Amino acid sequence: MADFYFEKALSSKDESEKKNYLQKASGEYFILNQIDPKDIYPIVQMARVYDYENKNSYAKAYFFRALKIDKKNAATNYYFGEYYFARNDYKRALYFYNTAFENGYKENFNVLIRMACMYEKLGDLLRANQYFKKAFLVSPNSQALPEKILEIESINYKNTGYYNKGK
């Protein structure tokens, strides 16, 4: 039932309805966590609810609590990456996306796209291009990816300052 309420909150346009669904979801996740405190799923979902409500300290506390149980959990790391991505903290977001990637999300289109975007924003166009290509292999029907790959490849990024720092 908790997931039902959370999904309703995510899709609701009405703010009071959204708040009501988030409260219900939060209560259900809390109960699930009380039943099994070592189950990461309701802990991560609580973090996501708090993230959605912009209650940053609570969201981070729940993410860290989940990581304390299993620091390599792909879903926890992905959603913690999303938390930092939403706040434009690209280095931290990339760290968590990378951990998700290394621990089970190698074929996850969303992770691949996020990593590509993070590397692009951080100026590492070589890695950005690699992840855009991996994302395209996972989802070859994507119309925008071939254009993005060609756009990055048209830049002579190998001769930029990013790649020639030590020369």
N, C-alpha and C positions, 0 to 999 in steps of 0.2 A: 504494500500500500504506500510505503514511503516514496518509492520511485514514481508511482502514479502521481502523487502530489507534487513531487519535484518537477516532473515533466510538464504538468499543468501550469506550474509557476513559470517555467521557462517559455511556454508558448502563450501565456496570457498577456494581453495588452492593457488590461485594467490594473492599475497600481494596487488598489485595495484587495482585489482578488488575488493578485500575485503575492502580496504580503501574507494573506490568509493561507494560501497553498504552501508557502515557504515555512510558515509556523507549523502547519500540520506535518509537513515532511520532516522538519527538524525534530518534532516530538517523536515521530515514528523511528527515525534513525537513532535518537537517543535511547529509546527502549531496546532497539536491536543491539545497540552497543552494550547496554546493561546485561542483556542475555548472554552475549559472548564478547567480552572485552578484548579478545585477541583477534577478532574478525576485523580485518582492515576495511572492508567495503563500507560499512556504515560510518566509520571514522572519516574516510575520504569524502563520502557524500555530505557529512556534516561540514567538512572544510569547504566543499563546493557551495553549500547553502550559504555559509558565512561569506564566502567570496562574492557570491551573487548579491548579497546584501551590503557589500562593501564594509564588512566588519573585519578589517584586515588582521588585527591581532588574533582574533578568534580563529580565522581561517588558517593563518600560519601555525597556530598552536595545534590545530587538528592535523594539518599536514605533517608537522614534525612528529606528532604522536604516532601517526601511521608509519612514518619512516623509521621510528624507533622499533617498531614491530618487525618491519622488513624494509631495509633501506634500498633494496633493489626492485621492489614491486613496480612493475611497468606502469600500471594505471595511476598509482600515487604520484610517481615522477612526472607522468604526462600532465596530470591536472595541476600539479604544483608548477610545472612549466607554463601552463595556461594562466595561472595566477600571476606569475611574473611578466608574461607577455602582455597581459592586459594593463600592466602598470609600466610598460615600456622599459623594463629592466631586462634587456636582451641577453646580457651575459649570464645572468642567473637562469633565465628561461632556457637558454641553450644548454646549460649544465643539466637541467632536469630532463629536457627532451632527449639529450644524449644518453642519459642513464636509462630512460624508458626504451630508447632504441636498442641499447646494448643488452637489455634484459627482457626481450620478447616482442618489441614493437618494430622490428626491422622491416616488416611488410605493412606497417600502418601508414596509410596515405597522409593522415593529418599530421603525424609526427614528422614524416619526411618533408612535407610542405613547410611546416613550422621551422624545421632545422634549416632548410634552404633559405627561407626568409631571414632567419636570424643571422646566418653567415653573410647573406647579402647586406643586411643592415650594418653588420660589423666590418664590412669591407673585404671579406674573404670570398671573392667571386669564384675562385676555383672550387672550393668546397660547396658553395651555393649551387653552382652548376651541377656538381656531382649529385647532390640531393634532389635537385629538380629532375634530373634524369632518372634517379631511383623512383621518384614519385610517379613519373610517366610510365615506367615499367609496371608499377603496381596498378595504375589506372590509365591505360593507353587511350581511353576515350576522351580524356581531358583535352579540350580545345585550346586552352590558354597556355598549357605547358610547352608545346613545341615553339611557340612564339617567344616565350620567356627564355627558353634555352638558347634559341638563336640570338636573341637580344644580348644575353650575357656573353655568348661566344663571339659576337661582333666587336666587343670591347677587347682591346689588347691588354687584358688585365695582368698577364704574366710579366709585363714590363712596368707595372705601376709600382709606386713606393711601398705598397703593402708587401709585395713579394721580393723586394730588393732592399730591405732594411739593412741587412748585414753586408752589403756589397759596397 
